[in-house]
Amino acid sequence: MKCKFVETASCIVDTHNGNRSVALTLLDHGRRVSAGNVTIPANHDIPKFGDVIEIRYQYAIRQSGSLYQPVYLGVRDDIPPGECTVDQFKYKQEYAAA
């Protein structure tokens, strides 16, 4: 049996990338940084610029700050944008070269 261990993060919608995709951003000591993109499923409304949304992901990649296998879960109206920081990410374990 194969089990995926997933995490969730609250991100800010930065821009719309076309039909059903949005760019994500987070705060790093007050500075906005990119967190990649996520596709919005057809059964959800597309969130507006500046909305806080919940994303499920497998891990974050430290070099690019992007999320691996992000899945849109919905809009969060109980979290202010100021709490969407990079500190909430779980990064992929990096192995030292032998």
DSSP file (Angstrom, degrees, kcal/mol; ACC not computed):
  #  RESIDUE AA STRUCTURE BP1 BP2  ACC     N-H-->O    O-->H-N    N-H-->O    O-->H-N    TCO  KAPPA ALPHA  PHI   PSI    X-CA   Y-CA   Z-CA
    1    1 A M              0   0    0      0, 0.0     2,-0.5     0, 0.0     0, 0.0   0.000 360.0 360.0 360.0 140.2    0.0    0.0    0.0
    2    2 A K        -     0   0    0      2,-0.0     2,-0.4     0, 0.0     0, 0.0  -0.927 360.0-168.8-111.5 128.8    1.2    3.5   -0.9
    3    3 A C        -     0   0    0     -2,-0.5     2,-0.5     2,-0.0     0, 0.0  -0.962  10.0-150.3-119.9 133.4    0.4    6.4    1.4
    4    4 A K        -     0   0    0     -2,-0.4     2,-0.7     2,-0.0    -2,-0.0  -0.870   9.5-146.9 -98.6 132.8    1.0   10.1    0.5
    5    5 A F        -     0   0    0     -2,-0.5     2,-0.3    53,-0.0    -2,-0.0  -0.893  26.2-175.2 -98.7 118.4    1.7   12.4    3.4
    6    6 A V        -     0   0    0     -2,-0.7     2,-0.3    50,-0.0    52,-0.2  -0.778  14.1-161.4-117.5 158.6    0.2   15.8    2.6
    7    7 A E  E     -A   57   0A   0     50,-2.9    50,-2.6    -2,-0.3     2,-0.3  -0.793  12.6-135.1-125.5 168.3    0.2   19.2    4.2
    8    8 A T  E     -A   56   0A   0     -2,-0.3     2,-0.3    48,-0.2    48,-0.2  -0.940  18.4-177.3-126.4 154.4   -2.0   22.3    3.8
    9    9 A A  E     -A   55   0A   0     46,-2.3    46,-2.9    -2,-0.3     2,-0.5  -0.991  25.4-128.1-146.7 149.7   -1.1   25.9    3.5
   10   10 A S  E     +A   54   0A   0     -2,-0.3     2,-0.3    44,-0.2    44,-0.2  -0.901  36.5 177.8 -99.3 124.8   -3.0   29.2    3.3
   11   11 A C  E     -A   53   0A   0     42,-2.8    42,-2.9    -2,-0.5     2,-0.4  -0.826  27.9-117.8-126.0 162.1   -1.8   31.3    0.3
   12   12 A I  E     -AB  52  25A   0     13,-2.5    13,-2.0    -2,-0.3     2,-0.5  -0.846  28.8-119.3-101.1 135.7   -2.8   34.6   -1.2
   13   13 A V  E     + B   0  24A   0     38,-2.5    37,-2.4    -2,-0.4    11,-0.2  -0.638  35.2 174.8 -74.1 123.4   -4.1   34.8   -4.8
   14   14 A D  E     -     0   0A   0      9,-3.1     2,-0.3    -2,-0.5    -1,-0.2   0.890  56.4 -15.7 -97.4 -53.8   -1.6   37.0   -6.8
   15   15 A T  E     - B   0  23A   0      8,-0.6     8,-2.7    34,-0.1     2,-0.5  -0.952  61.1-109.4-147.0 164.6   -2.8   36.8  -10.4
   16   16 A H  E     - B   0  22A   0     -2,-0.3     6,-0.3     6,-0.2     3,-0.1  -0.879  23.9-163.3 -97.2 130.7   -5.0   34.8  -12.8
   17   17 A N        -     0   0    0      4,-2.9     2,-0.4    -2,-0.5     5,-0.1   0.077  57.1 -61.5-102.7  22.7   -3.0   32.7  -15.3
   18   18 A G  S    S-     0   0    0      3,-0.4     3,-0.2     1,-0.2    -1,-0.1  -0.990  97.8 -14.3 134.5-147.1   -5.6   31.9  -17.8
   19   19 A N  S    S-     0   0    0     -2,-0.4    -1,-0.2     1,-0.2    -3,-0.0   0.960 133.6  -5.0 -63.1 -58.3   -8.9   30.1  -17.7
   20   20 A R  S    S+     0   0    0     -3,-0.1    20,-3.6    -4,-0.0     2,-0.4  -0.123 107.0  96.0-135.8  38.3   -8.7   28.2  -14.4
   21   21 A S  E     - C   0  39A   0     18,-0.3    -4,-2.9    -3,-0.2    -3,-0.4  -0.985  44.6-170.0-131.9 141.9   -5.3   28.8  -12.9
   22   22 A V  E     -BC  16  38A   0     16,-2.3    16,-2.0    -2,-0.4     2,-0.3  -0.962  22.3-123.8-129.5 149.7   -4.1   31.3  -10.3
   23   23 A A  E     -BC  15  37A   0     -8,-2.7    -9,-3.1    -2,-0.3    -8,-0.6  -0.712  27.9-141.9 -88.4 142.1   -0.6   32.3   -9.1
   24   24 A L  E     -B   13   0A   0     12,-3.1    11,-2.4    -2,-0.3    12,-0.5  -0.778  17.4-174.8-106.6 148.2    0.1   32.0   -5.4
   25   25 A T  E     -BC  12  34A   0    -13,-2.0   -13,-2.5    -2,-0.3     2,-0.3  -0.982   3.5-171.6-139.7 153.1    2.1   34.3   -3.1
   26   26 A L  E     - C   0  33A   0      7,-2.6     7,-2.9    -2,-0.3     2,-0.4  -0.869  28.0-106.3-134.5 168.1    3.2   34.2    0.5
   27   27 A L  E     -dC  85  32A   0     57,-2.6    59,-1.8    -2,-0.3     2,-0.4  -0.843  23.7-174.0-101.8 135.2    4.9   36.7    2.8
   28   28 A D  E >  S- C   0  31A   0      3,-3.0     3,-1.2    -2,-0.4    57,-0.1  -0.872  81.6 -32.5-127.9  96.2    8.5   36.4    3.8
   29   29 A H  T 3  S-     0   0    0     -2,-0.4     3,-0.1     1,-0.2    -1,-0.0   0.902 126.3 -45.5  55.2  45.5    9.3   39.0    6.5
   30   30 A G  T 3  S+     0   0    0      1,-0.2     2,-0.4    52,-0.1    -1,-0.2   0.316 118.4 111.5  86.2  -7.8    6.9   41.4    4.8
   31   31 A R  E <   -C   28   0A   0     -3,-1.2    -3,-3.0     1,-0.0     2,-0.3  -0.836  69.0-122.9-102.3 135.3    8.1   40.7    1.3
   32   32 A R  E     -C   27   0A   0     -2,-0.4     2,-0.3    -5,-0.2    -5,-0.2  -0.616  32.1-176.9 -79.0 131.3    5.8   38.9   -1.2
   33   33 A V  E     -C   26   0A   0     -7,-2.9    -7,-2.6    -2,-0.3     2,-0.1  -0.959  28.3-107.0-128.3 148.2    7.3   35.7   -2.7
   34   34 A S  E     -C   25   0A   0     -2,-0.3    -9,-0.3    -9,-0.2     3,-0.1  -0.431  24.3-175.8 -73.1 144.2    5.9   33.4   -5.3
   35   35 A A  E     -     0   0A   0    -11,-2.4    32,-0.9     1,-0.5     2,-0.2   0.077  47.7-106.8-124.6  20.4    4.6   29.9   -4.3
   36   36 A G  E     -     0   0A   0    -12,-0.5   -12,-3.1    30,-0.2    -1,-0.5  -0.551  45.7 -61.4  92.5-157.1    3.8   28.6   -7.7
   37   37 A N  E     -C   23   0A   0    -14,-0.2     2,-0.3    30,-0.2   -14,-0.2  -0.858  34.1-160.0-130.0 160.8    0.4   28.0   -9.3
   38   38 A V  E     -C   22   0A   0    -16,-2.0   -16,-2.3    -2,-0.3     2,-0.4  -0.995  19.5-126.6-142.7 143.1   -2.7   26.0   -8.7
   39   39 A T  E     -C   21   0A   0     -2,-0.3    33,-0.7    31,-0.3   -18,-0.3  -0.718  20.4-136.3 -87.2 136.9   -5.5   24.9  -10.9
   40   40 A I        -     0   0    0    -20,-3.6     6,-0.1    -2,-0.4    33,-0.0  -0.839  25.2-122.1 -93.2 122.1   -9.1   25.7   -9.8
   41   41 A P    >   -     0   0    0      0, 0.0     3,-1.7     0, 0.0    -1,-0.0  -0.196  20.8-113.3 -62.3 156.9  -11.4   22.8  -10.3
   42   42 A A  T 3  S+     0   0    0      1,-0.3     4,-0.1     4,-0.0    -2,-0.0   0.736 113.8  61.1 -64.4 -24.1  -14.5   23.3  -12.5
   43   43 A N  T 3  S+     0   0    0      2,-0.1     2,-0.3     0, 0.0    -1,-0.3   0.342  98.1  71.3 -88.4   9.1  -16.9   22.8   -9.6
   44   44 A H  S <  S-     0   0    0     -3,-1.7     2,-0.2    30,-0.0    -4,-0.0  -0.917  84.3-114.9-120.7 149.2  -15.4   25.9   -7.7
   45   45 A D        -     0   0    0     -2,-0.3    -2,-0.1     1,-0.1    -3,-0.0  -0.526  40.4-103.6 -73.8 149.2  -15.6   29.6   -8.4
   46   46 A I        -     0   0    0     -2,-0.2    -1,-0.1    -6,-0.1   -30,-0.0  -0.634  40.4-121.9 -75.6 126.0  -12.4   31.3   -9.3
   47   47 A P        -     0   0    0      0, 0.0     2,-0.1     0, 0.0     3,-0.1  -0.280  26.0-112.5 -68.5 155.9  -11.1   33.2   -6.3
   48   48 A K    >   -     0   0    0      1,-0.1     3,-2.0   -32,-0.0   -35,-0.3  -0.412  41.6 -79.0 -84.7 161.6  -10.5   37.0   -6.6
   49   49 A F  T 3  S+     0   0    0      1,-0.3   -35,-0.2    -2,-0.1    -1,-0.1  -0.390 120.1  21.1 -57.0 130.1   -7.1   38.8   -6.5
   50   50 A G  T 3  S+     0   0    0    -37,-2.4    -1,-0.3     1,-0.3   -36,-0.1   0.297  89.6 136.9  91.2  -9.2   -6.0   39.1   -2.8
   51   51 A D    <   -     0   0    0     -3,-2.0   -38,-2.5   -39,-0.1     2,-0.5  -0.376  55.0-126.1 -67.1 148.4   -8.2   36.2   -1.5
   52   52 A V  E     -A   12   0A   0     24,-0.5    24,-3.5   -40,-0.2     2,-0.3  -0.869  34.5-175.5 -94.2 126.3   -6.7   33.8    1.0
   53   53 A I  E     -AE  11  75A   0    -42,-2.9   -42,-2.8    -2,-0.5     2,-0.4  -0.898  24.2-122.8-125.2 153.9   -7.1   30.2   -0.3
   54   54 A E  E     -AE  10  74A   0     20,-3.1    19,-2.6    -2,-0.3    20,-1.0  -0.814  28.2-170.6 -97.4 132.6   -6.3   26.8    1.3
   55   55 A I  E     -AE   9  72A   0    -46,-2.9   -46,-2.3    -2,-0.4     2,-0.4  -0.976  14.1-150.5-125.5 133.8   -4.0   24.5   -0.7
   56   56 A R  E     +AE   8  71A   0     15,-2.7    15,-2.4    -2,-0.4     2,-0.3  -0.882  29.8 165.4 -98.6 136.9   -3.1   20.9   -0.1
   57   57 A Y  E     -A    7   0A   0    -50,-2.6   -50,-2.9    -2,-0.4    12,-0.2  -0.953  43.4-131.6-147.1 163.8    0.3   19.9   -1.3
   58   58 A Q  S    S-     0   0    0     10,-2.5     2,-0.3     1,-0.4    11,-0.1   0.916  81.7 -34.8 -85.2 -47.9    2.9   17.1   -0.9
   59   59 A Y  E     -F   68   0B   0      9,-0.7     9,-3.0   -53,-0.1    -1,-0.4  -0.972  56.3-111.4-163.7 166.0    5.9   19.3   -0.1
   60   60 A A  E     -Fg  67  91B   0     30,-2.3    32,-2.1    -2,-0.3     2,-0.6  -0.796  25.4-128.8-103.5 149.9    7.5   22.6   -0.9
   61   61 A I     >  -     0   0    0      5,-2.7     4,-2.9    -2,-0.3     5,-0.4  -0.885  13.1-152.4-100.9 118.0   10.7   22.9   -2.9
   62   62 A R  T  4 S+     0   0    0     -2,-0.6    -1,-0.1     1,-0.2    29,-0.0   0.863  88.7  54.0 -61.4 -41.3   13.2   25.1   -1.1
   63   63 A Q  T  4 S+     0   0    0      1,-0.2    -1,-0.2     2,-0.1    -2,-0.0   0.905 125.8  20.6 -63.9 -43.0   15.1   26.4   -4.1
   64   64 A S  T  4 S-     0   0    0     -3,-0.2    -2,-0.2     2,-0.1    -1,-0.2   0.665  93.0-131.8-101.3 -19.1   12.1   27.7   -6.0
   65   65 A G     <  +     0   0    0     -4,-2.9    -3,-0.2     1,-0.3     2,-0.1   0.538  60.4 139.1  78.1   5.5    9.5   28.1   -3.2
   66   66 A S        -     0   0    0     -5,-0.4    -5,-2.7     1,-0.1     2,-0.3  -0.443  53.5-117.6 -85.1 157.7    7.0   26.2   -5.3
   67   67 A L  E     -F   60   0B   0    -32,-0.9     2,-0.5    -7,-0.2    -7,-0.2  -0.743  19.6-132.2 -94.8 141.4    4.6   23.6   -4.1
   68   68 A Y  E    S-F   59   0B   0     -9,-3.0   -10,-2.5    -2,-0.3    -9,-0.7  -0.843  85.3  -7.3 -95.5 125.2    4.7   20.0   -5.4
   69   69 A Q  S    S-     0   0    0     -2,-0.5    -1,-0.2   -12,-0.2     2,-0.2   0.942  84.2-166.1  55.9  57.7    1.3   18.6   -6.4
   70   70 A P        -     0   0    0      0, 0.0     2,-0.4     0, 0.0   -31,-0.3  -0.493   6.2-167.3 -73.9 142.8   -0.9   21.6   -5.2
   71   71 A V  E     -E   56   0A   0    -15,-2.4   -15,-2.7    -2,-0.2     2,-0.3  -0.998  20.9-125.3-131.8 127.3   -4.6   21.0   -4.9
   72   72 A Y  E     +E   55   0A   0    -33,-0.7   -17,-0.2    -2,-0.4     3,-0.1  -0.553  29.3 173.3 -73.5 129.7   -7.1   23.8   -4.4
   73   73 A L  E     -     0   0A   0    -19,-2.6     2,-0.3     1,-0.3   -18,-0.2   0.719  49.5 -80.8-107.8 -31.5   -9.4   23.3   -1.4
   74   74 A G  E     -E   54   0A   0    -20,-1.0   -20,-3.1   -30,-0.0    -1,-0.3  -0.857  51.2 -53.0 151.0 174.7  -11.3   26.6   -1.2
   75   75 A V  E     -E   53   0A   0     -2,-0.3     2,-0.6   -22,-0.2   -22,-0.3  -0.596  41.2-148.8 -82.4 140.9  -11.4   30.2    0.0
   76   76 A R        +     0   0    0    -24,-3.5   -24,-0.5    -2,-0.3     3,-0.2  -0.954  21.8 171.0-111.6 116.4  -10.5   31.0    3.6
   77   77 A D  S    S+     0   0    0     -2,-0.6    -1,-0.1     1,-0.1   -24,-0.1   0.403  73.6  66.7-101.8   1.5  -12.3   34.0    5.0
   78   78 A D  S    S+     0   0    0    -26,-0.1    -1,-0.1     1,-0.1    -2,-0.0   0.416  90.6  69.8-100.0   0.6  -11.2   33.4    8.6
   79   79 A I  S    S-     0   0    0     -3,-0.2   -27,-0.1   -27,-0.1    -3,-0.1  -0.977  76.4-135.8-121.5 125.6   -7.5   34.0    8.0
   80   80 A P    >   -     0   0    0      0, 0.0     3,-2.0     0, 0.0     4,-0.2  -0.473  26.1-114.8 -74.6 152.2   -6.1   37.5    7.2
   81   81 A P  G >  S+     0   0    0      0, 0.0     3,-1.6     0, 0.0   -54,-0.2   0.777 111.1  70.4 -57.7 -27.2   -3.5   37.8    4.4
   82   82 A G  G 3  S+     0   0    0      1,-0.3   -52,-0.1   -56,-0.1   -55,-0.0   0.678  92.6  57.5 -65.6 -16.9   -0.8   38.8    6.9
   83   83 A E  G <  S+     0   0    0     -3,-2.0     2,-1.4     1,-0.1    -1,-0.3   0.427  78.1  98.8 -92.7   0.5   -0.8   35.3    8.3
   84   84 A C    <   +     0   0    0     -3,-1.6   -57,-2.6    -4,-0.2     2,-0.2  -0.662  56.6 153.4 -89.6  84.2    0.1   33.7    5.0
   85   85 A T  B >   -d   27   0A   0     -2,-1.4     3,-1.2   -59,-0.2   -57,-0.2  -0.688  59.4-115.0-114.0 164.2    3.8   33.3    5.5
   86   86 A V  G >  S+     0   0    0    -59,-1.8     3,-1.6     1,-0.2   -58,-0.1   0.629 102.6  83.0 -71.0 -13.3    6.5   30.9    4.2
   87   87 A D  G 3  S+     0   0    0    -60,-0.3    -1,-0.2     1,-0.3   -59,-0.1   0.715  80.6  64.3 -63.9 -20.5    7.0   29.6    7.7
   88   88 A Q  G <  S+     0   0    0     -3,-1.2    -1,-0.3   -78,-0.1    -2,-0.1   0.584  81.3 106.1 -81.2  -9.2    4.0   27.2    7.3
   89   89 A F    <   -     0   0    0     -3,-1.6     2,-0.6    -4,-0.1   -80,-0.0  -0.405  59.9-147.9 -73.7 145.6    5.7   25.2    4.5
   90   90 A K        -     0   0    0     -2,-0.1   -30,-2.3   -29,-0.0     2,-0.2  -0.975  24.4-148.2-108.1 117.8    7.1   21.7    5.0
   91   91 A Y  B     -g   60   0B   0     -2,-0.6   -30,-0.2   -32,-0.2     2,-0.1  -0.547  20.0 -99.4 -92.3 152.9   10.1   21.3    2.7
   92   92 A K        -     0   0    0    -32,-2.1   -30,-0.2    -2,-0.2     2,-0.2  -0.451  47.5-104.1 -65.1 137.1   11.3   18.2    1.0
   93   93 A Q        -     0   0    0     -2,-0.1     2,-0.5     1,-0.1    -1,-0.1  -0.448  33.6-140.4 -66.0 132.2   14.2   16.6    2.9
   94   94 A E        -     0   0    0     -2,-0.2     2,-0.4    -3,-0.1    -1,-0.1  -0.838  10.9-148.6 -99.8 129.3   17.5   17.3    1.1
   95   95 A Y        -     0   0    0     -2,-0.5     2,-0.2     1,-0.0     3,-0.0  -0.784  16.6-121.4 -98.9 138.0   20.0   14.5    1.1
   96   96 A A        -     0   0    0     -2,-0.4     2,-0.2     1,-0.1    -1,-0.0  -0.528  33.3-106.9 -75.0 141.6   23.7   15.2    1.1
   97   97 A A              0   0    0     -2,-0.2    -1,-0.1     1,-0.1     0, 0.0  -0.465 360.0 360.0 -69.0 139.0   25.6   13.8   -1.9
   98   98 A A              0   0    0     -2,-0.2    -1,-0.1    -3,-0.0    -2,-0.0   0.471 360.0 360.0 -78.6 360.0   27.7   10.8   -1.0
